[in-house]
Amino acid sequence: MKNRMMTIPLAIAVLMTLTGCGGAVKYPSYYTLHVPPPPDPPLAEGVHASLAVHEFREPSYLRRGIVYKTSPEQIGFYNYDRWAVDPREFVTNAIEDRLSASGKFARVTLYDGHSDIDFVLSGNLEKLDEIDYDGGVKVEVAISAQMVRLSTGETVWTSSVSEFGTVTKRDVPAVVAEMNRTMDRAIQKLLTPAPAPATK
């Protein structure tokens, strides 16, 4: 009986510790990347080539959360601030939308392994980082891509870009907002001029 009476206060103490002594439980905040939608595609004549966009790759650490770097060699993650969508999925879809709106292809889809398309575009989201060294707070977005002719495996177009943006307020919403602006510039530069079907 004595042991049981001692167990109850101990359980209450543990419960209070786990709930922050009765305080509110902190829940994570989720953020999404966002860029302006592309304009309506122009009316294209004589366009027959089809393109599939392969899911972009990314460093595995980007899947763990919103990244900040305190030095070129050290990275950290915010404990309660996370991405709602994997950044590589966002980049893949954004680039598919931009290429669909370019009017340079008769059809643009996500790559599903089928061979009934003419070209495949693939790439890497290489950096999506908050930079907290060398003075101030910045963000860096780096993307590379290449397009190959599916029938021959020939690379017909390549592009890469690295863009920086300055964060004016030291909080996560401001960092994410600047990542969005910098991501938009990076995608525009990556696809300017937009890849077009190469002659055989």
PASEBA-1860 file (N, C-alpha, C; in nm, 3 decimals):
! residues 200
1> MKNRMMTI> 0.083/-0.120/0.000/0.000/0.000/0.000/0.086/0.125/0.000 ~ 0.195/0.120/0.081/0.286/0.234/0.089/0.351/0.260/-0.046 ~ 0.392/0.151/-0.113/0.455/0.167/-0.244/0.357/0.228/-0.344 ~ 0.230/0.185/-0.335/0.130/0.238/-0.426/0.108/0.386/-0.402 ~ 0.108/0.430/-0.276/0.087/0.571/-0.244/0.206/0.655/-0.291 ~ 0.324/0.597/-0.291/0.442/0.671/-0.339/0.443/0.679/-0.492 ~ 0.385/0.579/-0.557/0.383/0.575/-0.704/0.294/0.684/-0.761 ~ 0.183/0.712/-0.697/0.087/0.811/-0.749/0.150/0.951/-0.756
9> PLAIAVLM> 0.212/1.004/-0.648/0.275/1.136/-0.661/0.387/1.138/-0.765 ~ 0.460/1.027/-0.775/0.568/1.021/-0.874/0.512/1.029/-1.015 ~ 0.402/0.959/-1.041/0.339/0.963/-1.172/0.288/1.103/-1.204 ~ 0.232/1.171/-1.103/0.183/1.308/-1.123/0.299/1.401/-1.156 ~ 0.412/1.383/-1.087/0.529/1.468/-1.111/0.584/1.448/-1.253 ~ 0.587/1.323/-1.297/0.634/1.295/-1.432/0.540/1.356/-1.534 ~ 0.410/1.343/-1.513/0.311/1.398/-1.604/0.322/1.550/-1.614 ~ 0.344/1.615/-1.499/0.358/1.761/-1.499/0.485/1.802/-1.573
17> TLTGCGGA> 0.590/1.723/-1.559/0.714/1.754/-1.631/0.695/1.741/-1.781 ~ 0.627/1.636/-1.823/0.604/1.613/-1.966/0.516/1.720/-2.027 ~ 0.425/1.778/-1.951/0.335/1.880/-2.004/0.382/2.021/-1.970 ~ 0.508/2.034/-1.929/0.560/2.167/-1.898/0.498/2.225/-1.774 ~ 0.481/2.143/-1.669/0.423/2.186/-1.543/0.285/2.249/-1.563 ~ 0.210/2.189/-1.650/0.074/2.237/-1.670/0.063/2.342/-1.780 ~ 0.176/2.384/-1.838/0.175/2.486/-1.944/0.127/2.427/-2.076 ~ 0.111/2.517/-2.172/0.063/2.476/-2.302/0.168/2.393/-2.375
25> VKYPSYYT> 0.123/2.293/-2.447/0.211/2.209/-2.527/0.245/2.285/-2.654 ~ 0.371/2.286/-2.692/0.414/2.356/-2.815/0.400/2.264/-2.934 ~ 0.325/2.308/-3.033/0.304/2.230/-3.154/0.389/2.288/-3.267 ~ 0.431/2.204/-3.360/0.512/2.255/-3.471/0.432/2.343/-3.566 ~ 0.501/2.438/-3.627/0.443/2.521/-3.734/0.491/2.467/-3.868 ~ 0.402/2.465/-3.966/0.435/2.411/-4.096/0.432/2.523/-4.200 ~ 0.528/2.519/-4.290/0.542/2.621/-4.393/0.545/2.556/-4.530 ~ 0.503/2.632/-4.629/0.509/2.583/-4.765/0.580/2.685/-4.852
33> LHVPPPPD> 0.645/2.636/-4.956/0.705/2.725/-5.054/0.595/2.772/-5.149 ~ 0.614/2.890/-5.203/0.514/2.946/-5.293/0.582/3.040/-5.391 ~ 0.550/3.025/-5.518/0.595/3.118/-5.621/0.473/3.159/-5.703 ~ 0.477/3.277/-5.765/0.362/3.320/-5.846/0.334/3.221/-5.959 ~ 0.208/3.201/-5.994/0.177/3.108/-6.104/0.229/3.162/-6.236 ~ 0.264/3.074/-6.328/0.312/3.121/-6.459/0.198/3.181/-6.540 ~ 0.232/3.264/-6.638/0.128/3.320/-6.724/0.067/3.213/-6.813 ~ -0.048/3.244/-6.870/-0.109/3.151/-6.964/-0.016/3.127/-7.082
41> PPLAEGVH> -0.008/3.004/-7.131/0.084/2.974/-7.242/0.042/3.045/-7.370 ~ 0.140/3.084/-7.451/0.105/3.145/-7.581/0.048/3.040/-7.675 ~ -0.021/3.088/-7.776/-0.072/2.997/-7.877/0.045/2.951/-7.964 ~ 0.076/2.822/-7.957/0.190/2.769/-8.030/0.143/2.696/-8.155 ~ 0.217/2.718/-8.261/0.186/2.649/-8.386/0.304/2.560/-8.425 ~ 0.272/2.443/-8.474/0.377/2.353/-8.520/0.461/2.293/-8.409 ~ 0.409/2.292/-8.285/0.481/2.233/-8.171/0.429/2.092/-8.150 ~ 0.518/1.994/-8.155/0.476/1.855/-8.145/0.549/1.777/-8.036
49> ASLAVHEF> 0.662/1.828/-7.989/0.744/1.752/-7.894/0.678/1.747/-7.757 ~ 0.699/1.635/-7.688/0.647/1.618/-7.553/0.764/1.609/-7.454 ~ 0.738/1.653/-7.333/0.842/1.659/-7.229/0.785/1.602/-7.100 ~ 0.865/1.523/-7.030/0.830/1.476/-6.896/0.934/1.530/-6.798 ~ 0.887/1.578/-6.684/0.976/1.631/-6.580/0.992/1.525/-6.473 ~ 1.115/1.476/-6.459/1.147/1.375/-6.358/1.156/1.443/-6.222 ~ 1.113/1.373/-6.117/1.122/1.431/-5.983/1.265/1.472/-5.953 ~ 1.281/1.597/-5.909/1.414/1.648/-5.878/1.472/1.575/-5.757
57> REPSYLRR> 1.602/1.573/-5.752/1.672/1.518/-5.636/1.711/1.633/-5.543 ~ 1.748/1.597/-5.420/1.793/1.697/-5.322/1.882/1.628/-5.219 ~ 1.969/1.703/-5.151/2.044/1.643/-5.040/1.948/1.591/-4.934 ~ 1.981/1.479/-4.875/1.888/1.416/-4.780/1.857/1.505/-4.661 ~ 1.949/1.594/-4.624/1.924/1.676/-4.506/1.809/1.775/-4.528 ~ 1.781/1.812/-4.653/1.670/1.904/-4.678/1.534/1.843/-4.645 ~ 1.528/1.710/-4.641/1.401/1.644/-4.609/1.371/1.648/-4.459 ~ 1.470/1.683/-4.379/1.452/1.679/-4.233/1.385/1.804/-4.178
65> GIVYKTSP> 1.388/1.913/-4.253/1.326/2.034/-4.202/1.388/2.158/-4.261 ~ 1.352/2.274/-4.204/1.406/2.402/-4.250/1.548/2.415/-4.196 ~ 1.640/2.439/-4.288/1.783/2.431/-4.257/1.840/2.570/-4.232 ~ 1.925/2.582/-4.128/2.008/2.701/-4.114/2.153/2.658/-4.098 ~ 2.242/2.741/-4.149/2.386/2.713/-4.143/2.455/2.821/-4.060 ~ 2.527/2.779/-3.957/2.603/2.873/-3.875/2.748/2.883/-3.921 ~ 2.787/2.798/-4.014/2.918/2.802/-4.078/2.906/2.719/-4.205 ~ 3.005/2.728/-4.296/2.996/2.645/-4.417/2.988/2.495/-4.388
73> EQIGFYNY> 3.036/2.454/-4.270/3.043/2.311/-4.239/2.932/2.264/-4.146 ~ 2.858/2.355/-4.082/2.764/2.314/-3.978/2.622/2.353/-4.014 ~ 2.530/2.258/-4.002/2.389/2.285/-4.029/2.306/2.253/-3.906 ~ 2.193/2.321/-3.895/2.099/2.295/-3.788/1.958/2.295/-3.843 ~ 1.863/2.250/-3.760/1.722/2.243/-3.800/1.637/2.307/-3.692 ~ 1.536/2.383/-3.732/1.443/2.438/-3.635/1.359/2.325/-3.577 ~ 1.345/2.326/-3.444/1.274/2.216/-3.376/1.124/2.217/-3.404 ~ 1.064/2.335/-3.414/0.918/2.342/-3.424/0.872/2.409/-3.554
81> DRWAVDPR> 0.960/2.418/-3.652/0.925/2.478/-3.781/0.966/2.381/-3.890 ~ 0.869/2.339/-3.971/0.893/2.232/-4.068/0.827/2.263/-4.202 ~ 0.873/2.192/-4.305/0.809/2.204/-4.435/0.682/2.118/-4.438 ~ 0.576/2.173/-4.494/0.454/2.096/-4.512/0.465/2.003/-4.631 ~ 0.548/2.040/-4.730/0.569/1.960/-4.851/0.719/1.948/-4.874 ~ 0.763/1.832/-4.917/0.903/1.812/-4.950/0.943/1.915/-5.055 ~ 1.051/1.995/-5.030/1.091/2.098/-5.127/1.116/2.046/-5.267 ~ 1.167/1.924/-5.282/1.193/1.874/-5.417/1.063/1.851/-5.493
89> EFVTNAIE> 0.956/1.813/-5.422/0.826/1.797/-5.487/0.775/1.932/-5.535 ~ 0.793/2.034/-5.450/0.751/2.168/-5.489/0.826/2.215/-5.614 ~ 0.958/2.201/-5.615/1.040/2.247/-5.728/1.001/2.172/-5.855 ~ 0.982/2.042/-5.845/0.943/1.962/-5.961/0.813/2.014/-6.021 ~ 0.713/2.037/-5.938/0.583/2.084/-5.987/0.590/2.226/-6.041 ~ 0.669/2.312/-5.976/0.681/2.451/-6.022/0.747/2.456/-6.159 ~ 0.849/2.374/-6.180/0.917/2.373/-6.309/0.827/2.312/-6.417 ~ 0.752/2.209/-6.381/0.656/2.154/-6.478/0.556/2.261/-6.520
97> DRLSASGK> 0.505/2.339/-6.423/0.408/2.445/-6.455/0.470/2.550/-6.547 ~ 0.595/2.590/-6.517/0.660/2.693/-6.599/0.683/2.643/-6.742 ~ 0.724/2.519/-6.756/0.749/2.466/-6.890/0.619/2.444/-6.966 ~ 0.514/2.407/-6.897/0.382/2.395/-6.962/0.338/2.529/-7.017 ~ 0.369/2.638/-6.941/0.328/2.772/-6.982/0.420/2.834/-7.087 ~ 0.533/2.769/-7.115/0.628/2.827/-7.210/0.578/2.819/-7.354 ~ 0.488/2.725/-7.384/0.438/2.708/-7.519/0.535/2.639/-7.612 ~ 0.645/2.585/-7.558/0.747/2.523/-7.644/0.730/2.373/-7.658
105> FARVTLYD> 0.632/2.319/-7.586/0.606/2.175/-7.594/0.456/2.153/-7.611 ~ 0.423/2.050/-7.687/0.282/2.015/-7.705/0.223/1.958/-7.578 ~ 0.308/1.893/-7.498/0.260/1.829/-7.375/0.374/1.826/-7.274 ~ 0.344/1.864/-7.151/0.441/1.857/-7.042/0.374/1.785/-6.926 ~ 0.437/1.677/-6.879/0.381/1.597/-6.770/0.492/1.563/-6.672 ~ 0.452/1.505/-6.559/0.549/1.447/-6.467/0.592/1.311/-6.521 ~ 0.717/1.279/-6.505/0.770/1.153/-6.559/0.716/1.035/-6.480 ~ 0.660/0.938/-6.553/0.604/0.819/-6.488/0.669/0.690/-6.537
113> GHSDIDFV> 0.781/0.702/-6.608/0.852/0.584/-6.655/0.811/0.537/-6.793 ~ 0.707/0.595/-6.850/0.663/0.556/-6.984/0.754/0.616/-7.090 ~ 0.756/0.555/-7.206/0.848/0.597/-7.311/0.778/0.670/-7.425 ~ 0.655/0.713/-7.404/0.583/0.780/-7.512/0.602/0.931/-7.510 ~ 0.720/0.976/-7.469/0.753/1.118/-7.469/0.887/1.136/-7.539 ~ 0.914/1.259/-7.581/1.036/1.285/-7.658/1.155/1.324/-7.571 ~ 1.129/1.401/-7.466/1.238/1.454/-7.384/1.206/1.434/-7.236 ~ 1.312/1.419/-7.156/1.298/1.411/-7.011/1.388/1.517/-6.949
121> LSGNLEKL> 1.330/1.595/-6.860/1.406/1.695/-6.785/1.421/1.646/-6.642 ~ 1.543/1.647/-6.591/1.569/1.609/-6.452/1.662/1.712/-6.391 ~ 1.674/1.710/-6.259/1.761/1.809/-6.198/1.779/1.788/-6.050 ~ 1.844/1.886/-5.988/1.876/1.881/-5.845/1.840/2.013/-5.778 ~ 1.770/2.005/-5.666/1.761/2.118/-5.575/1.882/2.104/-5.483 ~ 1.985/2.181/-5.509/2.112/2.160/-5.441/2.119/2.231/-5.305 ~ 2.055/2.348/-5.297/2.058/2.423/-5.170/1.926/2.495/-5.150 ~ 1.880/2.493/-5.027/1.766/2.572/-4.982/1.795/2.602/-4.834
129> DEIDYDGG> 1.888/2.694/-4.813/1.948/2.712/-4.682/1.934/2.854/-4.631 ~ 1.918/2.866/-4.499/1.936/2.994/-4.432/2.084/3.004/-4.395 ~ 2.146/3.118/-4.426/2.289/3.139/-4.401/2.304/3.240/-4.287 ~ 2.362/3.197/-4.176/2.374/3.282/-4.057/2.519/3.319/-4.025 ~ 2.602/3.331/-4.125/2.741/3.373/-4.102/2.781/3.473/-4.208 ~ 2.897/3.533/-4.194/2.945/3.639/-4.284/2.856/3.763/-4.278 ~ 2.797/3.788/-4.164/2.719/3.910/-4.144/2.578/3.901/-4.194 ~ 2.481/3.929/-4.106/2.341/3.928/-4.144/2.287/3.788/-4.165
137> VKVEVAIS> 2.162/3.783/-4.209/2.095/3.655/-4.238/2.056/3.655/-4.385 ~ 2.095/3.551/-4.455/2.065/3.539/-4.598/2.003/3.401/-4.624 ~ 1.951/3.383/-4.743/1.909/3.251/-4.788/1.979/3.223/-4.921 ~ 2.002/3.096/-4.947/2.062/3.055/-5.072/1.978/2.945/-5.134 ~ 1.947/2.960/-5.262/1.877/2.859/-5.340/1.964/2.826/-5.460 ~ 1.997/2.698/-5.476/2.076/2.653/-5.591/2.004/2.537/-5.659 ~ 1.988/2.548/-5.791/1.917/2.447/-5.869/1.995/2.421/-5.997 ~ 1.999/2.295/-6.040/2.056/2.260/-6.169/1.961/2.165/-6.240
145> AQMVRLST> 1.966/2.165/-6.374/1.876/2.079/-6.450/1.939/2.046/-6.585 ~ 1.890/1.938/-6.644/1.933/1.898/-6.778/1.818/1.828/-6.848 ~ 1.818/1.840/-6.981/1.714/1.776/-7.062/1.780/1.680/-7.159 ~ 1.726/1.559/-7.170/1.782/1.460/-7.261/1.674/1.414/-7.359 ~ 1.721/1.377/-7.478/1.632/1.315/-7.576/1.618/1.168/-7.537 ~ 1.495/1.125/-7.512/1.475/0.991/-7.459/1.519/0.882/-7.558 ~ 1.503/0.905/-7.685/1.534/0.800/-7.784/1.683/0.772/-7.794 ~ 1.768/0.872/-7.764/1.913/0.854/-7.781/1.991/0.871/-7.651
153> GETVWTSS> 1.930/0.931/-7.550/2.003/0.961/-7.427/2.092/1.083/-7.437 ~ 2.083/1.154/-7.548/2.168/1.272/-7.570/2.120/1.389/-7.485 ~ 2.214/1.455/-7.417/2.181/1.576/-7.341/2.172/1.694/-7.438 ~ 2.056/1.759/-7.441/2.034/1.868/-7.537/2.026/2.005/-7.471 ~ 2.023/2.008/-7.337/2.015/2.137/-7.266/2.057/2.116/-7.122 ~ 2.133/2.212/-7.068/2.169/2.213/-6.926/2.163/2.355/-6.874 ~ 2.139/2.367/-6.744/2.136/2.500/-6.682/2.157/2.483/-6.532 ~ 2.218/2.583/-6.470/2.234/2.582/-6.324/2.234/2.726/-6.275
161> VSEFGTVT> 2.188/2.745/-6.153/2.179/2.879/-6.097/2.193/2.873/-5.946 ~ 2.253/2.977/-5.888/2.261/2.993/-5.743/2.221/3.136/-5.710 ~ 2.117/3.151/-5.630/2.062/3.282/-5.598/2.065/3.305/-5.447 ~ 2.094/3.430/-5.407/2.095/3.469/-5.266/1.989/3.576/-5.242 ~ 1.932/3.573/-5.122/1.839/3.677/-5.080/1.871/3.720/-4.938 ~ 1.841/3.844/-4.904/1.870/3.898/-4.772/1.744/3.898/-4.687 ~ 1.755/3.848/-4.564/1.644/3.842/-4.470/1.651/3.965/-4.381 ~ 1.544/4.043/-4.376/1.546/4.168/-4.301/1.495/4.153/-4.158
169> KRDVPAVV> 1.429/4.042/-4.129/1.376/4.020/-3.994/1.417/3.882/-3.948 ~ 1.464/3.872/-3.825/1.519/3.745/-3.777/1.410/3.657/-3.717 ~ 1.325/3.600/-3.803/1.233/3.497/-3.757/1.204/3.404/-3.875 ~ 1.146/3.288/-3.843/1.127/3.185/-3.945/1.031/3.230/-4.055 ~ 0.916/3.294/-4.025/0.831/3.339/-4.135/0.903/3.432/-4.233 ~ 0.989/3.519/-4.183/1.065/3.609/-4.272/1.165/3.531/-4.355 ~ 1.227/3.430/-4.296/1.321/3.345/-4.370/1.249/3.272/-4.482 ~ 1.133/3.212/-4.452/1.058/3.138/-4.552/1.010/3.231/-4.663
177> AEMNRTMD> 0.966/3.352/-4.626/0.920/3.448/-4.727/1.034/3.482/-4.823 ~ 1.154/3.500/-4.770/1.268/3.530/-4.857/1.309/3.408/-4.939 ~ 1.294/3.289/-4.883/1.319/3.168/-4.962/1.223/3.161/-5.081 ~ 1.098/3.200/-5.060/1.001/3.200/-5.170/1.044/3.297/-5.280 ~ 1.082/3.419/-5.242/1.123/3.517/-5.342/1.249/3.472/-5.415 ~ 1.343/3.416/-5.340/1.468/3.371/-5.401/1.445/3.249/-5.488 ~ 1.357/3.160/-5.446/1.322/3.044/-5.527/1.260/3.087/-5.659 ~ 1.172/3.186/-5.655/1.108/3.234/-5.777/1.214/3.288/-5.875
185> RAIQKLLT> 1.307/3.368/-5.826/1.413/3.421/-5.912/1.500/3.308/-5.967 ~ 1.530/3.209/-5.884/1.616/3.099/-5.927/1.550/3.018/-6.038 ~ 1.421/2.989/-6.024/1.351/2.911/-6.127/1.343/2.991/-6.257 ~ 1.315/3.121/-6.245/1.309/3.203/-6.366/1.443/3.203/-6.439 ~ 1.552/3.221/-6.364/1.685/3.223/-6.427/1.721/3.086/-6.484 ~ 1.684/2.981/-6.412/1.715/2.846/-6.459/1.652/2.820/-6.594 ~ 1.530/2.868/-6.613/1.454/2.838/-6.734/1.453/2.954/-6.835 ~ 1.546/3.048/-6.823/1.555/3.159/-6.918/1.683/3.149/-6.998
193> PAPAPATK> 1.673/3.127/-7.128/1.548/3.097/-7.199/1.502/2.955/-7.167 ~ 1.373/2.933/-7.180/1.319/2.800/-7.151/1.376/2.699/-7.249 ~ 1.406/2.578/-7.201/1.455/2.476/-7.291/1.354/2.447/-7.402 ~ 1.404/2.427/-7.520/1.317/2.400/-7.635/1.365/2.275/-7.705 ~ 1.276/2.205/-7.773/1.317/2.084/-7.846/1.431/2.115/-7.943 ~ 1.537/2.035/-7.934/1.650/2.055/-8.022/1.627/1.979/-8.153 ~ 1.681/2.031/-8.260/1.667/1.961/-8.388/1.745/1.833/-8.385 ~ 1.696/1.733/-8.456/1.759/1.601/-8.458/1.882/1.603/-8.546
END
